[in-house]
């Protein structure tokens, strides 16, 4: 979920009513913890970017003039804009991203515009120690990217690619090392904003997704999987923002016999630190209904820096708080809108 949008001064546009608060009480409580005994995690994400250069032209800031002094103008009618009739730059909303935290944003890309969100470099490490086992898994990935395009004023389409992946697994007990590399899976998502896209204290969206098994060298499970993501954003007092997400996934079972549900929940809080620099802290939880699947929990910290209205840098780290979670995942990324 993008933090810069929520920590900017209160927006002057009218928006959806506060009927969204009903969802706060309905967000799923964590499902009962599964077996907490750790088992090796097949880490498939890891990243190395030695350089990334790009040039761009900054878009003009959106401006509005009140009809009367001290009175906010009504929001423009943007329902006629679409992929082939783009939203004028003067009417574009503030850029919102689905990174760097794991909590997705309910805000969509303006119709007819494009957005790129990617890791420049990411590294994941996990070590599993048990009687007769001492396994360390390290992962790197190069430029995994989320390509977005605004279809309608409250709808965008997303294509997620992981072109270059490397995984190294070392078993000290057996003194063996295995390496995997290649292209990862492809995921498509459709984000539909239900309210709050162009203003209001809350915003809600629904985002169905499908993962296609395009990975190489055993990096994936060769199964089509999917689910539904429901993100909610809330403006809090004193410049704080809160993001909530609940997610229902349908994943292939470990034994390959059928599918099982998984339940993801997260909560994130963000605030401006100074100027265009903002920070966030997040708790993430994943519970699987698969047999003997452990509970995964992480605490995530990060920063975002808005260079322009259409370019944002970010950096963060994810820390595992359960034995089944990856121990460490630092990353550096960027987001660009045009």
C-alpha positions in Angstrom: 0.0 0.0 0.0 1.3 3.5 -0.9 2.0 5.6 2.1 2.8 8.9 0.5 -0.7 9.4 -0.7 -2.2 9.1 2.8 0.3 11.2 4.7 0.0 14.2 2.4 -2.2 17.1 3.8 -5.9 16.3 3.8 -7.2 16.2 0.3 -9.6 19.0 -0.7 -11.9 16.8 -2.8 -15.2 15.3 -1.7 -15.2 11.5 -1.5 -17.1 8.5 -0.4 -18.8 8.5 2.9 -17.5 6.8 6.0 -19.7 3.8 5.4 -16.4 1.9 4.8 -15.8 1.6 8.5 -18.1 -1.4 8.7 -15.4 -3.5 7.2 -13.0 -2.9 10.0 -15.0 -5.1 12.4 -15.4 -7.7 9.7 -11.7 -8.2 8.8 -10.9 -11.9 9.4 -9.3 -12.8 12.7 -6.3 -14.9 12.4 -7.3 -18.5 11.7 -6.1 -21.0 14.3 -2.4 -21.6 14.2 -1.2 -24.6 12.3 1.6 -26.9 13.3 4.5 -24.5 14.4 7.2 -27.1 13.6 9.4 -25.5 11.0 10.0 -27.2 7.7 12.2 -25.9 4.9 10.8 -23.0 3.0 11.5 -23.1 -0.8 12.5 -19.5 -1.2 12.0 -18.5 -4.8 12.5 -14.8 -4.7 15.8 -13.1 -4.6 17.2 -10.1 -6.4 20.3 -8.4 -7.8 20.2 -5.3 -9.8 23.5 -3.7 -10.6 22.0 -0.6 -12.2 18.9 0.9 -13.5 18.8 4.1 -15.5 15.8 5.9 -16.9 14.8 9.4 -18.1 11.4 10.9 -17.9 9.4 14.2 -18.0 7.7 15.2 -14.8 4.0 15.7 -15.1 2.5 19.0 -14.0 1.0 19.1 -10.6 -2.8 18.7 -10.3 -4.4 22.0 -9.4 -7.9 23.1 -8.6 -9.6 26.4 -8.0 -12.4 26.7 -5.5 -15.5 28.3 -6.7 -15.7 30.3 -3.5 -12.9 31.1 -1.1 -12.6 28.4 1.5 -14.9 26.0 -0.3 -13.6 22.9 -1.9 -14.7 22.3 -5.5 -16.7 19.2 -6.3 -14.6 16.3 -7.8 -14.7 16.2 -11.7 -16.8 13.6 -13.4 -14.2 11.1 -14.6 -16.6 8.3 -15.6 -16.2 8.9 -19.3 -12.4 8.3 -19.3 -11.0 4.9 -20.3 -7.9 3.2 -21.8 -8.5 5.0 -25.2 -9.7 8.3 -23.7 -7.1 9.0 -21.0 -7.7 11.1 -17.9 -6.3 14.6 -18.4 -3.1 15.1 -16.4 -4.8 18.0 -14.5 -7.4 15.6 -13.2 -5.1 12.7 -12.3 -5.2 11.7 -8.7 -2.1 11.3 -6.5 0.0 8.3 -7.5 -0.6 5.3 -5.3 1.4 2.1 -5.3 1.0 -1.5 -4.1 4.5 -1.5 -2.7 6.8 -1.5 -0.8 4.7 -3.1 2.0 2.8 -6.3 1.5 -0.6 -4.7 2.1 -2.1 -3.8 -1.2 -3.5 -0.4 -2.0 -7.2 0.1 -2.9 -6.4 3.0 -5.3 -6.2 2.3 -9.1 -4.2 3.8 -11.9 -6.0 6.6 -13.7 -7.7 5.5 -17.0 -5.4 5.5 -20.0 -2.2 5.8 -17.9 0.6 3.3 -17.1 2.5 2.5 -13.9 5.6 0.4 -13.3 6.4 -0.9 -9.8 9.5 -3.1 -9.3 12.2 -4.3 -7.0 15.7 -3.2 -8.1 17.4 -5.6 -5.7 16.0 -8.1 -3.2 17.7 -10.8 -1.1 16.0 -13.5 1.0 17.7 -15.8 3.5 16.2 -18.6 5.6 18.0 -21.2 7.8 16.3 -24.3 9.2 18.0 -26.2 11.9 16.6 -29.5 13.3 17.9 -32.9 14.4 19.6 -34.3 11.3 19.0 -31.2 9.2 20.8 -27.9 8.8 19.5 -26.2 5.6 20.1 -22.6 4.5 18.3 -21.2 1.5 19.3 -17.9 -0.2 17.5 -16.2 -3.1 18.1 -13.3 -5.4 15.8 -11.8 -8.1 16.5 -9.3 -10.8 13.8 -6.7 -11.5 10.6 -8.5 -10.7 8.0 -6.0 -12.0 4.3 -5.2 -11.7 3.1 -3.6 -15.0 -0.2 -1.6 -14.6 -2.6 0.0 -17.0 -5.7 2.0 -16.1 -8.7 0.6 -18.0 -11.5 2.7 -16.4 -11.6 5.4 -13.8 -11.9 2.8 -11.0 -10.3 -0.2 -12.7 -6.8 -1.2 -13.6 -5.2 -4.4 -15.0 -1.9 -5.7 -13.7 0.7 -8.1 -15.1 3.4 -9.4 -12.6 6.6 -10.9 -14.0 9.7 -12.3 -12.4 12.1 -12.7 -15.3 15.4 -13.6 -13.5 15.6 -15.7 -10.4 18.4 -17.5 -8.5 18.0 -19.9 -5.6 20.8 -21.6 -3.7 20.1 -24.3 -1.1 22.8 -25.7 1.1 22.3 -28.8 3.4 25.2 -28.9 5.8 24.0 -32.2 7.2 24.5 -34.0 3.9 27.1 -31.5 2.5 25.1 -30.9 -0.6 24.3 -27.7 -2.5 21.6 -27.3 -5.1 21.1 -24.3 -7.4 18.0 -23.2 -9.4 17.6 -20.3 -11.8 15.3 -19.0 -14.5 12.1 -17.3 -15.3 9.4 -17.2 -12.6 5.6 -17.5 -12.6 3.3 -14.9 -14.2 0.4 -13.4 -12.3 -2.5 -11.3 -13.6 -4.6 -9.1 -11.4 -7.7 -6.9 -11.9 -8.2 -4.2 -9.3 -11.7 -2.7 -9.0 -12.1 0.2 -6.6 -15.4 0.1 -4.8 -15.2 3.5 -3.2 -12.8 6.3 -2.3 -10.6 6.3 -5.4 -11.0 10.1 -5.9 -11.4 11.2 -2.3 -12.7 10.3 1.1 -11.4 9.1 4.5 -11.6 5.4 3.4 -11.2 3.4 0.2 -11.9 -0.2 -0.6 -11.1 -2.4 -3.6 -11.5 -6.0 -4.8 -8.6 -7.6 -6.6 -9.0 -11.1 -8.1 -5.8 -12.7 -9.4 -4.6 -15.8 -11.3 -1.1 -17.2 -11.3 0.1 -19.1 -14.4 2.8 -21.8 -14.1 5.5 -20.3 -16.3 8.5 -20.9 -14.0 11.6 -22.8 -15.0 14.1 -25.2 -13.2 11.7 -26.2 -10.5 11.2 -22.6 -9.2 7.4 -23.1 -9.0 4.9 -25.8 -8.4 3.6 -26.0 -12.0 0.0 -25.3 -10.9 -2.6 -22.7 -11.8 -3.5 -20.9 -8.6 -5.6 -17.8 -7.8 -7.5 -15.9 -5.2 -9.1 -12.7 -4.1 -7.5 -9.7 -2.3 -9.6 -7.1 -0.4 -7.6 -4.0 0.6 -8.9 -1.2 2.7 -7.3 2.2 3.4 -8.2 4.5 6.3 -7.0 8.1 7.0 -6.3 8.4 10.8 -5.8 11.6 12.9 -2.5 13.4 13.2 -1.3 12.5 9.7 -1.3 8.7 10.2 -2.6 6.3 7.7 -3.7 2.7 8.1 -4.0 -0.1 5.6 -5.8 -3.4 6.1 -5.8 -6.4 3.8 -7.5 -9.8 3.8 -6.9 -12.3 1.1 -8.3 -15.7 0.2 -6.1 -18.0 -1.9 -6.7 -21.3 -3.5 -3.3 -23.2 -3.7 -2.2 -26.6 -4.8 -1.7 -29.0 -1.9 1.9 -30.0 -1.1 1.2 -33.6 -2.2 -0.2 -32.4 -5.5 -3.6 -33.9 -4.8 -6.1 -31.1 -5.2 -6.2 -27.6 -3.8 -6.6 -26.0 -0.3 -7.4 -22.5 0.9 -4.9 -20.1 2.4 -5.8 -17.0 4.4 -3.7 -13.9 4.4 -4.2 -10.8 6.7 -2.0 -7.8 7.2 -2.1 -4.4 8.8 0.2 -1.4 8.1 0.6 2.0 9.6 2.4 4.9 7.8 3.4 8.5 8.6 5.4 11.3 7.0 8.9 11.6 8.5 10.2 14.7 6.9 9.3 16.3 3.6 8.8 13.7 0.9 10.2 10.9 3.1 7.7 8.6 4.8 7.9 5.3 6.7 5.7 2.3 7.6 5.5 -0.6 9.9 3.5 -3.7 9.1 2.4 -7.1 10.5 1.7 -9.9 7.9 0.2 -13.3 8.6 -0.4 -16.3 6.3 -2.3 -19.4 7.5 -2.7 -22.5 5.3 -5.4 -25.2 5.5 -2.9 -27.7 4.0 -2.0 -30.6 6.2 0.7 -29.8 8.7 1.3 -26.4 7.0 2.9 -23.9 9.5 1.8 -20.4 10.2 3.9 -17.7 8.6 4.3 -14.3 10.3 6.5 -11.3 9.5 7.1 -7.8 10.8 8.0 -5.4 8.0 9.7 -1.9 8.1 10.4 0.5 5.3 10.8 4.0 3.8 9.4 5.7 0.7 10.8 8.8 -0.9 8.8 10.7 -3.5 11.2 12.3 -6.0 8.5 13.7 -8.2 4.7 13.3 -8.5 5.3 10.3 -10.7 8.5 8.7 -9.4 9.0 7.1 -6.0 11.9 5.2 -4.4 11.5 2.7 -1.6 13.6 0.5 0.7 12.6 -1.9 3.4 13.1 -5.2 5.2 10.9 -8.1 6.2 11.8 -10.0 9.4 10.4 -13.4 10.1 8.7 -13.8 13.5 7.7 -17.4 13.1 10.1 -20.3 12.4 8.4 -21.0 9.1 8.9 -17.5 7.8 11.9 -16.3 5.9 14.5 -15.0 8.4 15.4 -11.9 6.4 14.3 -10.1 3.2 15.8 -6.6 2.5 14.9 -4.9 -0.8 15.2 -1.7 -2.8 12.6 -0.6 -5.4 11.0 2.1 -7.4 7.6 3.1 -8.9 7.1 5.2 -12.0 3.9 6.6 -13.6 3.4 7.9 -17.1 
